[in-house]
Amino acid sequence: MMETENTNQETEFTNPEKSTVNDFKGVWQSIRQFIIELLDIRKDTDKKGTIEDIKENISMKGHTAWVLVFSILIASIGLNVSSTAVVIGAMLISPLMGPILGVGLSIGINDIDTLRRSLINLGVMVGLSLATSFFFFLIPIFRNETPELLARTAPDVRDVFIAIAGGLALIIALSRRSKQTNTIAGVAIATALMPPLCTAGYGLATWNLSYFGGAMFLFTINTIFIALATFVIVKFLRFPMLKYINSTKRKRIARTASFVALLVFSGSIYMFFNLLQENQYRQSAQNLIDDIKESGISIIDEEADNINYDNKTINIVVYGNKLSTEDLAKWNAKLPEYGLQTTKLIVHQGADDSDLRSEVKNLSDLYVQNQKIISSRDETVKEKEDKIKLLTTQLSKYEKNQIPFVQISKEAQINYNGLANLSYAKLVRTNFNTVDTITVFNAKWHDTVPNITNQQLLLQKWLKTRLNLDTLQLNNN
């Protein structure tokens, strides 16, 4: 009896531990079940309806073609006037997604006929879009470059993530039994397929092949990754594969579809890797430029084109105090720290205008103090303000009219071997009615140079073109 009582007591002591473990397992199972139900997209999928919807929207003819043409026209106008709202409106009515989804679906279900149809309609869609935007931008008054156009001339690694996320969201929204039209519209805006096509048409109209190539590259990236996202979801949801009576034909089609999918996937990975490398390079270069500015060096004319990924060069324009040879050597030695070992840092420096800038700063500080201390002396403050504006205007004109003489002289020496020396000055001339400022160069040639007059004319034409000047005087010493 005593042994039985002891056994019962041990059972009573061990049961609480087992109960705790069981409770923990139950909670974990509940959380796991909740997460599965929360993220599961297979239960509410309408596979047959999704396939039918995608196939119905592949065709680019009749009403759909006209909707595409007018939406491209609206988007081109929006890009021309830099109106984001107009561009978004055009993307909402655009039928661009149909053939792209058709490509991803057809590869996923081995439907070679739908793949062929999708590719043909995709080509028609691109052709119609390019033709519409091309003829619009051929009109001279619509050929000015705008920020909205320039923003679509080159792809970025973030565009890849947008295309992937947008494509996944789109095919998941379409595969539901109850379609989410707001999701479809949102994806059309986010992936921005239409603006790159309009920009490509602008590049053709203005014969700017770099704009055309960059915009088409951006469109291609969006297209491929949207189709790839569609393919992945179709495979994940296990859409029914198209069956053929002829088993040989079925195997051949399956191999073809698999090869196309592999080709697209490999190309996508390659493009993504290249864009990622370029994005990392540009970020490192920008970090270098930011650190140079933080060291007290003034940099102007900062543009994206100053960082050249293909040629591995970074161009910066410095004004104010010049960088010494030691400073240049120091920053070049730091390039490997930013992962820019093979990069060439090119620094353009103008004349030292620190005295003039210092005078403007001193007058600005004096103006602020006068405002705080002598509020009643309006006339004095007005005079100071006028002088500050005058000096600021003079400084702006001074910086704007500066010529990179050192660089020009080096290029002139390379282009014209017989050039002994070259000097430069600004000539102020008046006829007592108007005052003109003329850029004057003085050139001295070696005595051995044949036909100095002809060389003089060629040098003058080159200087005008190089400096983008209508009037330039070249004297022969």
Secondary structure, 3 states (H helix, E strand, C coil): CHHHHHHHHHHHHHHHHHHHHHHHHHHHHHHHHHHHHHHCCCCCECHHHHHHHHHHCCCCCCHHHHHHHHHHHHHHHHHHCCCHHHHHHHHHHCCCHHHHHHHHHHHHCCCHHHHHHHHHHHHHHHHHHHHHHHHHHCCHHHCCCCHHHHCCCCCCHHHHHHHHHHHHHHHHHHCECCCCHHHHHHHHHHHCCHHHHHHHHHHHHCCCHHHHHHHHHHHHHHHHHHHHHHHHHHHHCCCCCCCCCCHHHHHHHHHHHHHHHHHHHHHHHHHHHHHHHHHHHHHHHHHHHHHHHHCCCEEECCCHHHEECCCCEEEEEEECCCCCHHHHHHHHHCHHHHCCCCCEEEEEECCCCHHHHHHHHHHHHHHHHHHHHCCCCHHHHHHHHHHHHHHHHHHHHHHHCCCCHHHHHHHHHHHCCCEEEEEEEEEEEECCCCEEEEEEEEEEECCCCCCHHHHHHHHHHHHHHHHCCCCEEEEEC
